[in-house]
Amino acid sequence: MQSLDMAATDLREVNATLQAQAAQTNQTEWVIENPRGSHAVAVGLDAPIHVTVKGSTGYYCAGMNAQATVHVQGSVGPGVAENMMSGEVIIDGDASQYAGATGHGGLLNIKGNASSRCGISMKGIDIVVHGNIGHMSAFMAQKGNLVVLGDAGDALGDSLYEARLFVRGSVKSLGADCIEKEMRPEHLEILADLLTRAGADATPEEFRRYGSARKLYNFNIDHIDEY
Amino acid sequence: MDKTPQTEPRQSWTFSREVNAEIRRAAATGIYDIRGGGAKRRVPHFDDLLFLGASMSRYPLEGYREKCDTSVTLGTRFAKKPIELKIPITIAGMSFGALSGQAKEALGRGATMAGTSTTTGDGGMTEEERGHSEKLVYQYLPSRYGMNLHDLRRADAIEIVVGQGAKPGGGGMLLGQKITERVAGMRDLPQGIDQRSACRHPDWTGPDDLEIKILELREITGWQVPIYIKVGGARPYYDTALAVKAGADVVVLDGMQGGTAATQDVFIEHVGQPTLACIRPAVQALQDLGMHREVQLVVSGGIRSGADVAKALALGADAVAIGTAALVALGDNDPKWEAEYQALGTTHGAYDDWHEGRDPAGITTQHPELGARLDPVAAGRRLRNYLNVMTLECQTLARACGKSHVLNLEPEDLCALTMEAAAMAKVPLAGTDWYPGKPGF
């Protein structure tokens, strides 16, 4: 186990050390002590290492993560795991706005709640939120799966593309072109896998599925009220 | 019998034939006009400025013999590896998707031969442009289409796009006919749908957030490469000051003539400021912060010649970027395709439906047969030639003003032909020592 103490080590050195780990490194277990709400902690990692962050972080924790597992034992600020490519990011606490924004792959597992615009423009990432999510979540979401064990706020999935949204609780309102869809066996299978990977205490049958009505995919003046 | 004299048929200035045609088009289709090509209305521009040249009080440099340096370094503030350019003219961001792969390759080839940089666009980095661009600026856009860690780390600079001159405050739309399998794959979207480019970034909302975003990008790229911020010509003083505050190495300022972005005609013609009006406020902001020449200013929007380049530099820019002019150099709107332009209901020079993908010149298209019309090697050579001509023209004017480096050009080398240009450029109206708003008058 390698330790990086941010009380004594600056951000640049912390990130540079983690970014320097090669794919075949033997030093796969890392701990970051005293993050003290720092921004841009553990960003741009690209090796199959496991990083435990002992405390809460600021903006963009684990931004653009690839391959690595980053486990935050606290809460995170805006933009956690933004544009994540692969790997896994686990948040024990809550996440602020834009969690998983534009993520291309990997799993973002938020044990608490996520604020507004969770999964905005997601492009293939899987996001599991054990609590609730805020308004305008999955706005313009393109690909991937957003699973919410709690409730969703206003305008869920506004201007949605092909991402799949699964919500166990209530949805305050759906955004433009987002509709409830039939839960077919293949969706139950996807959901069961995600719930297992995220360690969630729920069964797929408890969820409802939402997706794009695909009415806004090509401009049509007859849909002017939706624009 | 003599015919009774009649009033000549008189067209309305307010309801001109052009205006009426647009009303009829809107009534028939129910949708606003979308196009590229930038603002077509006449606005005060570099043509309204003149160089004074050397005289009794200043001596010129000998053309072709006495050196006039054109090299520029961008990104000296924080980056470990600033961009070294041989000429002060760069290629502006234009996406693969909007442009064909051949066109992107040609831009890379031409820019590299001329010793300058080219820039990606919405949709990500292609092998064509990375492979043929010695210096490639990677745009970081709201949509983040194709954005990935690997490409970010092989960029020579990162340009965070806040706005574009053609549409400050607006997003974009790539129509479904240009969303081929390859374009769709790069953008993680279904093939054939209209693809929306968002108008603002998904994970930050103001200059304070942007400062943290820049920190993240620098941490990901090890503080190696410059970070540019591109803004449309909206509030150039404050936008520049806030970009500096947010930590930019370079500010790219795009006036309303910036034309390669397709959007609504009403947006292009009615939002934003002319390029000429943007430069002095931006330079003033840099000077007020003690950052002029430390944070470099790149100006774009309607740059066409070495004279435009020299005038932008004289007003305080460090470099310029060209988009539309580069496409014309590649072969866009060439009269040799006139029959095809006519078939599309337009004519060469006026073709601006770049978003529709039917470009006869094979530049703004994803159609394989049209795209194949553009030979990237020959087109790259044309761009190289054009960049060289612009550079020679700029040097000629700088030497005539007695400058051994093009960046030594200054406002005192200029006068203005119109009151408007004098006010915007803050240089005297020709024949006077006065410009509107000059202190003490």
Interface residues (C-beta under 8 A of the other chain):
Chain A: L11 R12 N15 A16 Q19 H39 A40 V43 G44 D46 G58 Y59 Y60 G63 M64 A66 P78 G79 E82 N83 M85 Q97 Y98 A101 T102 H104 R117 I120 S121 K123 G124 F139 M140 Q142 K143 S159 Y161 E162 Y217 N218 F219 I221 I224
Chain B: T29 G30 I31 S143 R144 M147 N148 L149 L152 R153 M173 G176 R187 D188 L189 P190 I193 D194 R196 A198 P202 D203 W204 D209 I212 K213 L215 E216 E219 I220 T221 G222 W223
